[in-house]
């Protein structure tokens, strides 16, 4: 188990890093900004932002660096193409046995999963320039890496052979209604898997859905438009599919406890609308690409339901006890998603179990999960410094502007960060709370950075998109499903919002 030392380091470092460093001044001041602005009589968003930037210039620099990182993602594909051309030119000139440093460097700069980590180096350099090493240490020690660590573990578990075989068997039940045609599998994966995200968490659902699409759909060579439409629909459906419970979707987790949202309330106010939007969006795309489905059925050779071409058919079965053990490890990870020592410790036991049952397993490839975790860790580091401008904007908007603003801002920042910042704004009405959460889940499919599971989906499916996934084409592909979700969230009738989002009473402990 050559990767066991790495996992031991992942488990040990975040929780045994030594003495806690002091909180940087710019972090503590972000919490003090509202009181300072009230004392000075600043009311407009412009006045508040100017005051904050003048008080802490580093925060403005941090936002500029974050914007540059986002722009970098749009140039990832051209950079990758350039690296490939330089590599071919180098091989033609010097032979295939030599390595071009420039081509390798450009390839690294074109890796989407590495971009935010690369710009973290720039951010840390700027932080050191404006402050000192102690400030850098204090900020990094205060960053919560629970979500990136959880995504690494749940991706690794969800991509194992027993879990995928189990998920495939479950979805086959629905696909059989359409004789297991490409359209039937496509519908089952894009409807059932996202909705299961409310139970197995969105990252788990994304991993399973993406790997099944890589097996059942993308090898059938869909057109580029259909390939992007499927990816955009997947991201949108996953983003809204986890809102039927109060623990599965990252943006819901950020506010569930503080706003007192139960699973029942989430299902009543969001879940029913999510279900309708997932069905409507998927049905619309299915009808639009129905001719391509007919062509894919011919290429698949399985349009009559005889099972030909199913990669699972000739594989040896997985013993039931192995599948049950994997499901137990998944359940443990989901149950303790907020306690890294427990779910990472459980993952170490899983690695031992997988080694003991290796003849029933695929080789566990941690490269993808770790890259996705690296991506999210970089996003968390950058995102922790964006509250200085997000909070004033959120607090200044009405219901509809807040919904639209939350949807748009989610595209440029993780939707969990949006709802977390909203939870810190005092005095939000129930309607505004509903709007900001609805907007956060609505916009979760527009970009790779909009929702935590999206990088996992991109990492698993990027090989079907030539040199990589285009951010612009992804946004266009996800636009129609996003509009449908937004219409469902804001126009379908709803009652009891005031009761659901009523202030949670403080528990007073008397001596």
C-alpha positions in Angstrom: 0.0 0.0 0.0 2.4 2.6 -1.3 -0.2 5.5 -0.7 -0.7 4.7 2.9 2.1 7.1 4.2 0.5 9.9 2.2 -2.9 9.3 3.8 -1.3 9.1 7.2 0.2 12.6 6.5 -3.2 13.9 5.4 -4.7 12.6 8.6 -2.0 13.8 10.9 -1.0 17.2 9.6 -4.4 19.2 9.8 -5.0 18.2 13.4 -1.5 18.1 14.9 0.1 21.2 13.5 1.4 22.5 16.8 0.5 25.7 18.6 -2.3 27.8 17.2 -1.3 31.0 15.5 -2.9 34.3 16.2 -5.7 35.5 13.9 -4.5 38.0 11.3 -5.7 41.6 11.6 -7.5 41.7 8.3 -9.5 38.6 9.3 -10.6 40.1 12.6 -11.3 43.5 11.1 -13.7 42.0 8.5 -16.0 41.1 11.4 -15.6 44.7 12.8 -16.3 46.5 9.5 -20.1 46.8 9.9 -19.8 48.5 13.4 -17.0 50.9 12.1 -19.1 51.8 9.1 -22.2 52.4 11.2 -20.2 54.7 13.5 -19.1 56.7 10.4 -22.5 56.8 8.8 -21.6 54.9 5.7 -24.8 53.6 4.0 -24.0 53.0 0.4 -22.2 49.9 -0.9 -19.6 52.1 -2.6 -18.7 53.9 0.6 -18.4 50.7 2.5 -16.1 49.1 -0.1 -13.9 52.2 -0.4 -13.6 52.3 3.4 -12.7 48.6 3.7 -10.2 48.7 0.8 -8.6 51.8 2.4 -8.5 50.2 5.8 -7.0 46.9 4.6 -5.4 47.3 1.1 -4.4 43.7 1.2 -8.0 42.6 0.9 -8.3 44.4 -2.4 -5.1 42.8 -3.6 -6.4 39.4 -2.6 -9.6 40.0 -4.6 -7.6 41.1 -7.7 -5.5 37.9 -7.3 -8.7 35.8 -7.1 -10.1 37.5 -10.2 -6.9 36.7 -12.1 -7.2 33.1 -11.0 -10.7 32.9 -12.4 -9.6 34.5 -15.7 -6.8 31.9 -15.7 -9.4 29.1 -15.9 -10.7 30.6 -19.1 -7.3 30.4 -20.7 -6.6 26.8 -19.5 -7.5 25.2 -22.8 -5.4 27.5 -25.0 -2.4 27.0 -22.6 -2.9 23.2 -22.9 -3.0 23.4 -26.7 0.2 25.5 -26.7 1.9 22.9 -24.4 1.0 20.1 -26.7 2.3 21.9 -29.8 5.5 22.8 -28.0 5.9 19.1 -26.9 5.4 17.9 -30.5 7.9 20.4 -31.8 10.4 19.4 -29.2 10.0 15.7 -30.0 10.4 16.3 -33.7 13.6 18.2 -33.1 15.2 16.3 -30.2 13.5 13.0 -30.1 10.7 11.4 -28.0 13.1 10.4 -25.2 13.8 14.0 -24.1 11.5 16.2 -22.1 10.7 19.8 -22.9 10.7 21.9 -19.7 8.6 24.7 -21.2 6.0 22.3 -22.6 5.7 20.5 -19.2 5.5 23.8 -17.4 2.7 25.1 -19.7 0.9 21.8 -19.3 0.9 22.3 -15.5 -0.3 25.8 -15.9 -3.2 24.5 -18.1 -4.4 22.0 -15.5 -7.7 23.4 -14.2 -7.4 21.6 -10.9 -4.0 23.2 -10.3 -4.9 26.8 -11.1 -6.2 28.0 -7.8 -3.3 26.3 -6.0 -0.9 28.1 -8.3 -2.4 31.5 -7.5 -2.3 30.6 -3.7 1.5 31.0 -4.1 0.9 34.6 -5.4 -1.6 35.2 -2.6 0.8 34.1 0.1 3.6 36.2 -1.4 1.3 39.3 -1.3 0.3 38.5 2.2 3.9 38.3 3.3 4.7 41.6 1.5 1.9 43.5 3.2 2.3 41.8 6.6 4.7 39.1 7.7 5.3 35.4 8.0 3.4 35.1 11.3 0.3 36.6 9.5 0.7 34.0 6.8 0.8 31.2 9.3 -2.1 32.6 11.2 -4.3 32.8 8.2 -3.5 29.4 6.8 -4.0 27.8 10.3 -7.4 29.3 10.4 -8.6 28.0 7.0 -11.1 25.1 7.3 -10.0 22.3 5.0 -12.7 19.9 6.0 -14.6 20.1 2.7 -11.6 19.4 0.5 -10.6 16.4 2.7 -14.1 15.1 2.6 -14.3 15.3 -1.2 -11.0 13.4 -1.5 -12.3 10.6 0.6 -15.8 10.4 -0.8 -14.5 10.5 -4.4 -12.1 7.6 -3.6 -14.9 5.6 -2.0 -17.5 6.3 -4.7 -15.2 5.3 -7.5 -14.4 1.8 -6.2 -15.6 -1.2 -8.2 -18.1 -2.5 -5.6 -19.8 0.9 -5.2 -20.0 1.5 -8.9 -21.3 -2.0 -9.5 -24.0 -1.4 -6.8 -24.9 2.0 -8.3 -25.1 0.6 -11.8 -27.3 -2.2 -10.7 -29.7 0.3 -8.9 -29.8 2.6 -12.0 -30.3 -0.4 -14.3 -33.7 -0.9 -12.6 -34.8 2.4 -14.1 -32.9 2.0 -17.4 -34.8 -1.3 -18.0 -38.0 0.7 -18.4 -36.4 1.9 -21.7 -34.8 -1.4 -22.6 -31.4 -0.1 -21.4 -31.0 2.1 -24.5 -28.6 5.0 -24.4 -31.5 7.4 -23.7 -32.7 5.2 -20.9 -29.3 5.1 -19.2 -28.8 8.8 -19.8 -32.2 9.6 -18.1 -31.5 7.3 -15.2 -28.1 8.8 -14.5 -29.1 12.4 -14.8 -32.3 12.1 -12.8 -31.9 9.4 -10.2 -28.2 9.9 -9.3 -28.5 13.7 -8.6 -31.6 13.1 -6.4 -29.6 10.4 -4.5 -27.2 13.2 -3.7 -29.6 14.2 -0.9 -28.7 10.9 0.9 -25.1 10.2 -0.2 -24.0 13.9 -0.4 -23.5 15.8 -3.7 -19.8 14.9 -4.1 -20.7 11.2 -3.9 -23.5 11.5 -6.3 -21.3 13.5 -8.7 -18.6 10.8 -8.7 -21.0 8.0 -9.4 -23.0 9.9 -12.1 -19.8 11.1 -13.9 -18.2 7.6 -13.9 -21.4 6.0 -15.2 -21.7 8.7 -17.9 -18.1 7.9 -18.8 -19.1 4.3 -19.2 -22.6 4.4 -20.7 -22.8 7.7 -22.6 -19.6 9.5 -23.7 -18.0 6.5 -25.4 -20.9 6.6 -27.8 -19.4 9.7 -29.3 -22.1 12.4 -28.8 -21.8 15.6 -30.7 -19.8 18.4 -28.9 -23.1 20.3 -28.3 -24.6 17.2 -26.7 -21.5 16.5 -24.7 -21.5 19.9 -23.2 -25.3 19.9 -22.7 -25.0 16.7 -20.7 -22.1 18.1 -18.6 -24.0 21.3 -17.9 -27.2 19.5 -17.0 -25.3 17.2 -14.7 -23.7 20.1 -12.8 -27.1 21.9 -12.4 -29.0 18.7 -11.4 -26.4 17.8 -8.8 -26.4 21.3 -7.4 -30.2 21.2 -6.8 -30.5 17.4 -6.2 -29.0 17.6 -2.7 -31.5 20.1 -1.2 -34.1 17.6 -0.1 -32.1 17.1 3.1 -30.3 19.6 5.3 -26.9 17.8 5.2 -26.0 16.8 1.7 -25.5 20.1 -0.2 -22.6 22.3 0.9 -24.5 25.6 0.6 -27.3 24.2 2.8 -24.8 22.9 5.4 -23.5 26.4 5.9 -26.9 27.8 7.1 -28.9 24.8 8.3 -27.9 25.0 11.9 -27.9 28.8 12.2 -31.2 29.3 10.4 -32.8 26.2 12.0 -33.6 24.4 8.8 -34.7 20.8 9.2 -34.8 18.1 6.5 -38.5 18.3 6.4 -38.4 22.1 5.9 -35.8 21.7 3.2 -37.9 19.1 1.3 -41.1 21.2 1.6 -39.6 24.5 0.5 -36.8 23.4 -1.8 -36.9 19.7 -2.5 -40.2 19.6 -4.3 -39.1 22.4 -6.6 -35.7 20.8 -7.1 -37.5 17.5 -8.2 -39.7 19.4 -10.7 -36.8 21.3 -12.1 -34.6 18.2 -12.5 -37.4 16.4 -14.3 -38.3 19.3 -16.5 -34.7 20.2 -17.5 -33.7 16.6 -18.3 -36.9 15.9 -20.3 -36.3 19.1 -22.3 -32.7 18.1 -23.2 -33.9 14.6 -24.0 -36.5 15.8 -26.4 -34.1 18.3 -28.1 -31.4 15.6 -28.6 -33.7 12.7 -29.5 -32.3 12.3 -33.0 -28.8 11.8 -31.5 -30.1 9.2 -29.1 -31.4 7.2 -32.1 -28.0 7.4 -33.7 -26.2 6.5 -30.5 -28.5 3.4 -30.0 -27.3 2.1 -33.4 -23.6 2.7 -32.4 -24.2 1.1 -29.0 -25.6 -2.2 -30.4 -27.8 -2.4 -27.4 -31.0 -0.7 -28.5 -32.9 -4.0 -28.3 -32.1 -4.5 -24.6 -30.0 -7.6 -25.0 -27.2 -6.3 -22.9 -24.6 -6.2 -25.6 -21.9 -3.6 -25.0 -22.5 -3.4 -21.3 -19.0 -3.4 -19.8 -20.3 -5.0 -16.7 -21.6 -8.2 -18.3 -18.4 -10.2 -18.5 -17.0 -9.1 -15.1 -16.9 -11.5 -12.2 -19.5 -10.7 -9.5 -18.6 -8.9 -6.3 -19.4 -10.8 -3.1 -22.3 -9.3 -1.1 -20.2 -8.8 2.0 -17.6 -6.7 0.1 -20.4 -4.5 -1.3 -22.0 -4.1 2.2 -18.6 -3.2 3.7 -18.1 -0.5 1.1 -21.6 0.9 1.7 -20.8 0.9 5.4 -17.6 2.9 4.8 -19.6 5.3 2.7 -22.3 5.7 5.4 -19.6 6.3 8.0 -18.0 9.0 5.9 -21.3 10.8 5.2 -22.3 10.5 8.9 -19.1 12.1 10.1 -18.5 14.5 7.2 -17.7 17.3 9.6 -15.2 15.4 11.7 -12.0 14.8 9.6 -10.3 12.7 12.2 -13.2 10.2 12.0 -13.8 10.0 8.3 -10.1 10.0 7.4 -9.5 7.4 10.1 -12.3 5.4 8.6 -10.8 5.8 5.2 -7.5 4.3 6.5 -9.4 1.2 7.7 -11.1 1.1 4.2 -7.7 1.0 2.5 -6.7 -2.0 4.7 -10.0 -3.7 3.8 -9.6 -3.0 0.1 -6.1 -4.5 0.2 -7.4 -7.6 1.8 -10.1 -8.0 -0.9 -7.9 -6.8 -3.8 -9.1 -9.5 -6.1 -12.6 -7.9 -6.0 -11.3 -4.3 -6.4 -9.9 -2.1 -9.1 -6.7 -0.3 -8.4 -7.5 2.7 -6.2 -6.2 5.8 -8.1 -5.9 8.7 -5.7 -4.6 11.1 -8.4 -8.0 12.4 -9.4 -9.4 12.8 -5.9 -6.3 14.5 -4.6 -6.2 16.9 -7.6 -9.8 17.8 -6.9 -9.1 18.3 -3.2 -6.1 20.5 -4.2 -8.5 22.6 -6.4 -11.0 23.0 -3.6 -8.3 23.8 -1.0 -7.1 26.6 -3.2 -10.6 27.8 -3.7 -11.2 27.8 0.1 -8.0 29.8 0.7 -9.0 32.4 -1.8 -12.6 32.5 -0.8 -11.9 33.2 2.8 -10.7 36.7 1.8 -13.7 37.7 -0.4 -16.2 38.4 2.4 -15.2 42.0 2.6 -16.9 42.8 -0.7 -19.5 40.0 -0.8 -21.2 40.8 2.5 -22.1 44.5 1.7 -23.5 43.5 -1.6 -25.6 40.7 -0.2 -27.0 42.9 2.7 -28.0 45.7 0.3 -30.2 43.7 -2.0 -34.0 43.0 -2.0 -35.6 39.6 -2.6 -35.4 39.3 -6.4 -32.1 41.3 -6.7 -30.6 39.0 -4.0 -31.8 35.9 -5.7 -30.3 37.0 -9.0 -27.2 38.4 -7.3 -26.7 35.1 -5.4 -27.0 33.1 -8.6 -24.5 35.3 -10.4 -22.0 35.6 -7.5 -22.1 31.8 -7.1 -20.6 31.5 -10.6 -17.5 33.3 -9.4 -17.3 31.9 -5.9 -18.2 28.6 -4.3 -22.0 28.6 -3.4 -21.2 27.5 0.1 -19.2 30.7 0.6 -22.2 32.7 -0.6 -24.6 31.2 1.9 -22.0 31.3 4.7 -21.5 35.0 4.3 -25.3 35.5 4.1 -25.6 33.7 7.5 -23.3 36.3 9.0 -25.5 39.2 8.0 -27.8 40.1 10.8 -31.5 41.0 10.3 -32.2 39.1 7.0 -35.9 38.5 6.6 -37.2 35.0 6.0 -37.8 35.9 2.3 -34.2 37.1 1.9 -32.9 34.0 3.5 -34.9 31.9 1.2 -33.8 33.9 -1.9 -30.1 33.7 -1.1 -30.1 30.0 -0.6 -32.3 29.4 -3.6 -29.9 31.5 -5.7 -26.9 29.7 -4.4 -28.2 26.3 -5.5 -29.6 27.6 -8.7 -26.3 29.0 -9.9 -24.3 25.9 -8.8 -23.9 24.5 -12.3 -22.8 27.5 -14.3 -19.0 27.1 -13.7 -16.6 24.6 -12.3 -16.0 26.7 -9.2 -19.7 27.3 -8.4 -20.3 24.1 -6.5 -17.8 21.9 -4.6 -18.6 18.6 -6.5 -18.2 20.2 -9.9 -14.4 19.8 -10.0 -14.8 16.1 -9.4 -17.2 15.8 -12.4 -14.8 17.8 -14.6 -11.8 15.7 -13.6 -13.6 12.4 -14.4 -15.1 13.6 -17.7 -12.4 16.0 -19.1 -10.9 13.3 -21.3 -14.0 13.4 -23.5 -13.6 17.1 -24.3 -10.4 17.2 -26.3 -7.9 19.6 -24.6 -10.3 20.3 -21.7 -13.7 21.7 -20.7 -14.3 25.2 -22.0 -15.7 27.5 -19.2 -17.8 29.5 -21.7 -19.3 26.4 -23.4 -20.1 24.9 -20.0 -21.9 28.1 -18.9 -23.9 28.2 -22.1 -24.8 24.5 -21.7 -26.0 25.0 -18.1 -27.9 28.2 -18.8 -31.3 26.8 -19.8 -31.4 24.3 -16.8 -30.3 27.1 -14.5 -33.2 29.3 -15.8 -35.7 26.4 -15.2 -34.4 25.9 -11.7 -34.7 29.6 -11.0 -38.3 29.8 -12.3 -39.2 26.8 -10.2 -37.6 28.2 -7.0 -39.1 31.7 -7.3 -42.5 31.1 -9.0 -43.9 27.8 -7.7 -46.2 28.4 -4.8 -44.8 28.2 -1.3 -46.2 28.6 2.2 -44.6 28.7 5.6 -41.4 30.5 4.7 -41.8 32.8 7.7 -42.0 29.8 10.1 -39.2 27.9 8.4 -36.7 30.8 8.5 -37.8 32.2 11.9 -34.9 33.2 14.1 -33.5 30.3 16.1 -33.9 31.1 19.8 -30.7 31.3 21.8 -30.3 28.7 24.5 -29.4 30.4 27.8 -27.6 28.3 30.4 -28.3 29.4 33.9 -25.8 28.7 36.6 
